[in-house]
């Protein structure tokens, strides 16, 4: 029976759907099975299961298969890249080949003649095969194979990239363009926030920051030879000067991936063995979170919403770089924005665009600083003002004056806890009485990785090694990720926030006026119900959201 007859007989498809696939088959010259998958009428997994049953070919999950280096060396990489198949195991005279196309008989004959072994195909999903190829043969390996043209490393003309003109030509070659696109697309697919391209004497390293942790990508050795061309291509995309390799440069790239608009901030810095590149990926579709989606519990959420509902005052979000402060401010603005409220921001740079919010970028080259921008926007009659960061006394004073004149000001500050925020403003030079009268709340935050929902399992820790401030009652259960393909075998996928919200009151205001130390302010705030970062972390551990190790790593005792 044909595929269409089997699918009709089993009720998986209707005759109309088969005819729709056949029409696509005629237009694009596809096989019927490929047309069915392309139209989304059947999943690749369903199709492979059907093929396995009808053709008596085993169906395997490559994520559960361990492939030895000796097996990988049996086939030349060219065959692997061209045919999109991989050797997974070998007996004395038989080679097991994973493929997503059981009908590619010419490929099996070619391998049989090349290796002198019997070929036993097994079926596997195309995306699993792609992952194995990237993992074992390297990111962009097929493109590099085309660029090298099969020549030896010694025969490659890597010296041609010393000339600016040749470098420009090389950076615009289709193969280099494809290679850079593959590097960026892999980052998007893996949910990376940053791409690090680092040159060394005999190799180039590419690392992706995923959920706050750097993961090294498998890179073919020959990629090192095209380092200059890769970096020049990135410079061209970011509108930077490719001939300038002595000073740092910053730029920006915009592109679309599957209907999602991605902004990439590019930083290029000269290093010992070439130029290092870091690209920050900003996915505009992933910014408009609500406060609860960020991990804020109901009690903290209600208190924070009460603060942003004030007509005037300063609210500070504090924490180290990369702790999600800006995302929290955007969530707050998203909760505030409406036709009856005028919202203005001054940011360096504007990371995401919010509808209904007037956003002003800082530009130090022309003298457009936070302080100057803030003073200018106060003449635009705003109700709410967001300052990307309070970095100096001038900006702090401008923010204080804005709060005194009836505006709600939201900003960020680099301090370790909520109680240190008013002290930092005083250290900058703002008068204590101004801090006490304008600051209405400060919130410290950190980001912790969440346990992967696909492999979350009960975990029994060594209770003797648990932190002193975390106790488990008898029979109380906590969880941990065991590792699966969904989380790259890390046990964690995604991140959420830990929050420490200090709401100013009369007692805390008097302590600030007296310039007392941050621990005393913390003690007073805790007496009024403030929960510490670490305590919020333990609540999330007990709730099965994160792990003990994550909380310990991100917070101080």
DOTOR-134249 format. One line per 5 residues: their letters; for each residue x, y, z of C-alpha. Coordinates in steps of 0.02 Angstrom, whole numbers, plus 50000, padded with zeros to 5 digits. Example, Ala and Ser with C-alpha at 12.3 -4.5 7.8 and 13.67 -1.06 7.14 Angstrom:
2
AS = 50615/49775/50390 | 50684/49947/50357
***
This chain:
557
XXXXX = 50000/50000/50000 | 50056/50178/49967 | 50084/50306/50107 | 49925/50399/50061 | 49820/50240/50066
XXXXX = 49889/50192/50237 | 49858/50366/50308 | 49680/50367/50240 | 49646/50191/50305 | 49705/50238/50480
XXXXX = 49604/50399/50482 | 49758/50507/50504 | 49718/50612/50350 | 49568/50651/50239 | 49561/50636/50049
XXXXX = 49557/50827/50037 | 49719/50840/50137 | 49802/50709/50027 | 49750/50807/49871 | 49818/50968/49948
XXXXX = 49986/50882/49977 | 49987/50812/49800 | 49958/50987/49730 | 50110/51049/49827 | 50206/50897/49768
XXXXX = 50173/50944/49586 | 50217/51129/49610 | 50378/51106/49710 | 50433/50935/49649 | 50429/50859/49824
XXXXX = 50398/50680/49874 | 50224/50656/49945 | 50287/50618/50121 | 50392/50779/50123 | 50242/50879/50059
XXXXX = 50133/50810/50199 | 50259/50861/50332 | 50289/51033/50253 | 50103/51070/50257 | 50094/51016/50439
XXXXX = 49965/50881/50400 | 50071/50750/50487 | 50222/50762/50602 | 50391/50694/50554 | 50382/50577/50704
XXXXX = 50216/50503/50645 | 50288/50479/50471 | 50446/50394/50536 | 50343/50277/50645 | 50240/50230/50493
XXXXX = 50397/50203/50387 | 50476/50098/50524 | 50323/49987/50533 | 50300/49966/50346 | 50484/49947/50296
XXXXX = 50539/49852/50453 | 50677/49978/50487 | 50713/50018/50672 | 50668/50192/50735 | 50793/50261/50861
XXXXX = 50807/50413/50974 | 50981/50482/50940 | 50978/50578/51104 | 50990/50411/51193 | 51129/50341/51081
XXXXX = 51314/50355/51122 | 51422/50366/50966 | 51607/50325/50978 | 51740/50431/50890 | 51798/50275/50796
XXXXX = 51626/50254/50719 | 51618/50437/50667 | 51785/50421/50577 | 51719/50281/50464 | 51628/50408/50353
XXXXX = 51705/50565/50276 | 51623/50723/50340 | 51575/50771/50161 | 51455/50625/50149 | 51381/50665/50319
XXXXX = 51352/50848/50274 | 51288/50813/50098 | 51170/50669/50139 | 51124/50724/50317 | 51155/50553/50393
XXXXX = 51272/50491/50530 | 51356/50326/50574 | 51299/50273/50747 | 51376/50101/50774 | 51483/49970/50687
XXXXX = 51502/49783/50702 | 51635/49682/50614 | 51558/49697/50440 | 51404/49807/50464 | 51386/49996/50483
XXXXX = 51225/50063/50560 | 51177/50230/50480 | 51046/50348/50551 | 50943/50436/50419 | 50778/50528/50407
XXXXX = 50755/50470/50226 | 50731/50282/50208 | 50719/50297/50018 | 50893/50371/49987 | 50960/50205/49920
XXXXX = 51097/50289/49817 | 51175/50356/49978 | 51177/50182/50055 | 51257/50108/49897 | 51389/50246/49897
XXXXX = 51433/50211/50079 | 51439/50024/50046 | 51564/50048/49903 | 51666/50176/50001 | 51683/50075/50163
XXXXX = 51668/49896/50103 | 51542/49866/50243 | 51361/49813/50241 | 51247/49961/50275 | 51102/49943/50397
XXXXX = 50993/50101/50398 | 50898/50155/50554 | 50771/50296/50557 | 50792/50455/50662 | 50712/50627/50663
XXXXX = 50796/50758/50554 | 50822/50880/50699 | 50905/50742/50802 | 51024/50707/50657 | 51063/50893/50641
XXXXX = 51104/50902/50827 | 51223/50754/50813 | 51309/50833/50662 | 51331/51000/50753 | 51389/50914/50911
XXXXX = 51515/50793/50833 | 51565/50876/50670 | 51554/51058/50725 | 51443/51211/50699 | 51439/51263/50516
XXXXX = 51548/51115/50468 | 51466/51087/50299 | 51488/51270/50251 | 51670/51266/50304 | 51694/51106/50206
XXXXX = 51633/51196/50049 | 51746/51346/50086 | 51900/51239/50109 | 51855/51142/49953 | 51933/50984/50021
XXXXX = 52108/51059/50020 | 52233/51032/50158 | 52259/51162/50291 | 52434/51197/50229 | 52369/51230/50054
XXXXX = 52236/51355/50107 | 52273/51536/50068 | 52234/51606/50240 | 52361/51746/50215 | 52250/51830/50085
XXXXX = 52145/51912/50221 | 52282/52034/50271 | 52231/52158/50137 | 52078/52265/50173 | 52012/52248/49995
XXXXX = 52029/52058/49993 | 51951/52048/50166 | 51799/52146/50107 | 51777/52031/49958 | 51796/51877/50066
XXXXX = 51671/51940/50196 | 51541/51960/50059 | 51561/51785/49989 | 51403/51680/50000 | 51490/51546/50104
XXXXX = 51549/51670/50237 | 51376/51751/50242 | 51298/51579/50266 | 51422/51534/50403 | 51386/51693/50504
XXXXX = 51199/51666/50481 | 51219/51488/50549 | 51312/51552/50703 | 51175/51679/50743 | 51031/51562/50701
XXXXX = 51102/51428/50816 | 51104/51557/50957 | 50922/51602/50925 | 50869/51419/50920 | 50961/51383/51083
XXXXX = 50882/51536/51170 | 51054/51615/51196 | 51065/51793/51261 | 51245/51819/51203 | 51367/51751/51074
XXXXX = 51553/51758/51120 | 51678/51740/50977 | 51854/51732/51050 | 52016/51716/50950 | 52164/51614/51012
XXXXX = 52332/51573/50933 | 52280/51412/50846 | 52090/51409/50865 | 51933/51512/50877 | 51808/51486/51017
XXXXX = 51620/51515/51001 | 51518/51512/51160 | 51333/51542/51191 | 51263/51612/51354 | 51105/51513/51391
XXXXX = 51007/51549/51550 | 51155/51648/51615 | 51284/51509/51590 | 51411/51500/51448 | 51409/51342/51341
XXXXX = 51548/51307/51216 | 51492/51266/51039 | 51579/51126/50946 | 51682/51214/50812 | 51775/51129/50669
XXXXX = 51964/51162/50675 | 51964/51243/50503 | 51851/51385/50564 | 52008/51469/50636 | 52069/51502/50459
XXXXX = 51914/51606/50419 | 51916/51705/50581 | 51954/51873/50498 | 51820/51848/50365 | 51689/51799/50496
XXXXX = 51725/51952/50602 | 51728/52066/50449 | 51557/51999/50397 | 51489/52039/50571 | 51564/52214/50558
XXXXX = 51481/52241/50389 | 51312/52188/50461 | 51336/52307/50609 | 51393/52452/50495 | 51567/52457/50574
XXXXX = 51735/52499/50495 | 51812/52334/50439 | 51983/52414/50409 | 51996/52475/50589 | 52065/52338/50701
XXXXX = 52155/52441/50834 | 52012/52516/50936 | 51847/52447/51006 | 51691/52471/50901 | 51506/52454/50941
XXXXX = 51361/52427/50822 | 51190/52351/50799 | 51109/52223/50684 | 50923/52196/50654 | 50850/52039/50574
XXXXX = 50697/51928/50574 | 50692/51743/50620 | 50528/51652/50591 | 50428/51812/50608 | 50519/51865/50767
XXXXX = 50617/52027/50763 | 50790/52008/50841 | 50904/52154/50884 | 51088/52114/50904 | 51207/52232/50995
XXXXX = 51384/52203/50933 | 51545/52244/51027 | 51713/52216/50942 | 51876/52231/51043 | 52056/52206/50983
XXXXX = 52141/52060/51070 | 52311/51975/51063 | 52268/51854/50920 | 52136/51955/50828 | 51972/52039/50870
XXXXX = 51850/51970/50997 | 51664/51992/50968 | 51518/51986/51089 | 51342/51995/51019 | 51196/52026/51137
XXXXX = 51033/51957/51065 | 50875/52052/51109 | 50717/51960/51061 | 50576/52088/51055 | 50445/51952/51069
XXXXX = 50512/51899/51240 | 50511/52063/51336 | 50332/52104/51381 | 50317/51996/51535 | 50197/52028/51677
XXXXX = 50271/52044/51850 | 50204/51873/51901 | 50280/51792/51746 | 50449/51858/51804 | 50432/51753/51963
XXXXX = 50363/51883/52083 | 50250/51805/52214 | 50077/51875/52247 | 50123/51970/52406 | 50276/52056/52329
XXXXX = 50178/52088/52169 | 50039/52177/52264 | 50165/52284/52361 | 50262/52329/52203 | 50102/52373/52109
XXXXX = 50057/52484/52256 | 50224/52575/52236 | 50208/52603/52048 | 50033/52669/52080 | 50105/52818/52178
XXXXX = 50087/52987/52094 | 50267/53036/52132 | 50427/52971/52209 | 50577/52864/52161 | 50574/52674/52143
XXXXX = 50742/52589/52122 | 50776/52413/52058 | 50949/52355/52112 | 51064/52210/52073 | 51220/52165/51974
XXXXX = 51235/52168/51785 | 51125/52036/51704 | 51005/52016/51850 | 50851/52067/51749 | 50830/52245/51817
XXXXX = 50783/52321/51648 | 50658/52182/51612 | 50574/52216/51779 | 50563/52402/51738 | 50486/52362/51568
XXXXX = 50358/52249/51654 | 50317/52392/51773 | 50298/52516/51628 | 50190/52390/51535 | 50075/52384/51687
XXXXX = 50068/52575/51694 | 50054/52627/51512 | 49885/52689/51452 | 49803/52833/51359 | 49787/52937/51517
XXXXX = 49971/52926/51568 | 50123/53002/51481 | 50277/52892/51501 | 50452/52948/51449 | 50615/52851/51463
XXXXX = 50800/52890/51445 | 50901/52732/51408 | 51077/52681/51359 | 51038/52599/51241 | 50851/52577/51207
XXXXX = 50842/52387/51214 | 50659/52359/51175 | 50521/52466/51102 | 50361/52484/51204 | 50202/52545/51122
XXXXX = 50136/52702/51207 | 50305/52744/51286 | 50417/52885/51222 | 50595/52819/51229 | 50752/52927/51213
XXXXX = 50924/52850/51181 | 51078/52915/51271 | 51216/52972/51152 | 51376/53026/51240 | 51458/53075/51074
XXXXX = 51341/53225/51057 | 51326/53259/51244 | 51157/53175/51267 | 51181/53106/51443 | 51056/53034/51567
XXXXX = 51058/53196/51666 | 51033/53308/51513 | 50897/53195/51442 | 50805/53190/51608 | 50805/53379/51625
XXXXX = 50741/53397/51446 | 50599/53271/51461 | 50531/53353/51618 | 50476/53494/51502 | 50371/53367/51405
XXXXX = 50245/53352/51547 | 50272/53167/51590 | 50180/53073/51727 | 50307/52931/51736 | 50493/52940/51697
XXXXX = 50611/52792/51680 | 50799/52820/51687 | 50902/52672/51626 | 51028/52689/51768 | 51080/52814/51901
XXXXX = 51268/52819/51878 | 51324/52986/51948 | 51277/53131/52063 | 51205/53238/51923 | 51082/53103/51869
XXXXX = 51038/53063/52051 | 51001/53247/52087 | 50898/53264/51928 | 50797/53110/51976 | 50770/53179/52151
XXXXX = 50710/53346/52082 | 50593/53257/51962 | 50516/53160/52107 | 50499/53319/52212 | 50407/53406/52070
XXXXX = 50271/53273/52059 | 50338/53137/51944 | 50354/52950/51971 | 50534/52902/51932 | 50590/52723/51900
XXXXX = 50774/52680/51884 | 50909/52551/51919 | 51060/52554/52033 | 51205/52435/52062 | 51191/52379/52244
XXXXX = 51187/52206/52322 | 51028/52225/52423 | 50875/52337/52438 | 50933/52424/52598 | 51095/52483/52516
XXXXX = 51002/52585/52383 | 50968/52741/52491 | 51145/52730/52561 | 51217/52727/52384 | 51122/52886/52338
XXXXX = 51190/52970/52494 | 51367/52910/52451 | 51346/52989/52279 | 51314/53157/52363 | 51124/53171/52375
XXXXX = 51069/53247/52540 | 50996/53118/52662 | 50836/53219/52688 | 50806/53219/52498 | 50832/53030/52488
XXXXX = 50715/53003/52637 | 50578/53113/52563 | 50585/53053/52381 | 50630/52867/52386 | 50470/52766/52408
XXXXX = 50541/52593/52380 | 50689/52491/52322 | 50693/52313/52260 | 50845/52201/52245 | 50836/52054/52126
XXXXX = 50933/51907/52056 | 50900/51779/51920 | 50904/51593/51956 | 50884/51451/51833 | 50720/51356/51840
XXXXX = 50710/51167/51849 | 50671/51093/51679 | 50487/51045/51673 | 50522/50893/51562 | 50646/50805/51678
XXXXX = 50599/50873/51850 | 50608/50735/51980 | 50606/50722/52170 | 50778/50746/52246 | 50842/50689/52415
XXXXX = 50989/50802/52462 | 51126/50768/52587 | 51045/50859/52734 | 51212/50882/52821 | 51273/50987/52674
XXXXX = 51119/51100/52662 | 51147/51286/52702 | 51119/51330/52884 | 50975/51448/52844 | 50879/51313/52746
XXXXX = 50799/51170/52838 | 50694/51029/52769 | 50557/50956/52876 | 50538/50769/52885 | 50449/50709/52729
XXXXX = 50465/50878/52642 | 50505/50858/52458 | 50618/50962/52345 | 50658/50936/52161 | 50800/50935/52035
XXXXX = 50815/50912/51847 | 50892/50746/51794 | 50944/50814/51622 | 50860/50788/51454 | 50870/50854/51275
XXXXX = 50746/50993/51318 | 50873/51071/51438 | 51035/51018/51351 | 51059/50892/51493 | 51085/51032/51619
XXXXX = 50926/50999/51720 | 50878/51184/51704 | 50782/51280/51572 | 50730/51462/51585 | 50754/51583/51728
XXXXX = 50649/51673/51857 | 50681/51814/51980 | 50715/51819/52166 | 50650/51980/52244 | 50685/52081/52401
XXXXX = 50566/52230/52411 | 50592/52368/52539 | 50447/52490/52555 | 50499/52653/52636 | 50408/52705/52795
XXXXX = 50433/52833/52932 | 50553/52726/53035 | 50663/52681/52886 | 50659/52863/52829 | 50727/52920/52998
XXXXX = 50867/52790/52990 | 50914/52853/52817 | 50917/53032/52883 | 51037/52973/53019 | 51149/52888/52888
XXXXX = 51147/52722/52980 | 51226/52568/52903 | 51133/52459/52778 | 51118/52309/52898 | 51021/52418/53022
XXXXX = 50906/52476/52882 | 50884/52293/52831 | 50838/52245/53011 | 50706/52383/53018 | 50635/52333/52849
XXXXX = 50626/52149/52901 | 50532/52200/53057 | 50401/52273/52940 | 50388/52113/52836 | 50527/52126/52705
XXXXX = 50582/51956/52638 | 50766/51937/52595 | 50826/51876/52425 | 50884/51713/52502 | 50719/51686/52591
XXXXX = 50626/51713/52428 | 50744/51585/52351 | 50702/51455/52482 | 50517/51480/52448 | 50549/51443/52264
XXXXX = 50653/51289/52310 | 50509/51223/52415 | 50390/51263/52273 | 50491/51155/52152 | 50540/51305/52045
XXXXX = 50729/51304/52071 | 50866/51212/52164 | 50965/51242/52323 | 51127/51259/52224 | 51053/51396/52115
XXXXX = 50997/51500/52265 | 51166/51478/52352 | 51259/51530/52194 | 51155/51688/52167 | 51134/51753/52345
XX = 51244/51791/52494 | 51212/51725/52669
***
